[in-house]
Amino acid sequence: MPDDVTPEEQTSEGQAAETPKTFDADYVKGLRDEAAGWRTKLRDAEKQLQALAAEADKRKTAELEANKEFEALAGQYKAELEALRGEVKSRDLALLRTRIGTELGLPAALAERLTGEDEDSIRADAEKIKALMPTPAQPSATTAGATTAKPAGSPQGKSREQMLKELYGGGNVFGSAPATSAETEEPRIFRRGG
């Protein structure tokens, strides 16, 4: 059989010619309408799918932004928490220094200078400082309850004149020549003839 044989020639060669099926116009129209309906539904479904995909993208973007905001807030709160923990730790250490300094009898100024990060190291530092401090003299049994002989806290053993001499260098308080025996007996304004 040659390749350039036409269909009419094929039928003439003995093959049974098949007649094409014919369909009623209403049937064909119904099929076309049904296909058009399916195409319309497909377009509507694709539009809905695109709308849902866009909405899902918006939600995902919003969630990512919210997560970023939450992460930023979490970082901020974490930093604040660390700062507060540091502040609490420094206050606890200051309180511990004060307590240990008081227990060992250190002055408050020295208790503030104690170093260490825990009770043992602070206590060791306080004991070193206490060992360097001179011990106060213990009052004797005879002077434990005694008071000064002169009231109002005046120094014992010094008269007013002695204190003035020490204060003004031993000379006359008013800057005049040293007093003579005659002047000491009678003040100058009461002397006669003078």
Summary of the structure (lengths in Angstrom):
residues: 194
radius of gyration: 58.5
end to end distance: 180.4
largest distance: 189.5
contacts: 334
relative contact order: 0.03
helix: 64%
strand: 0%
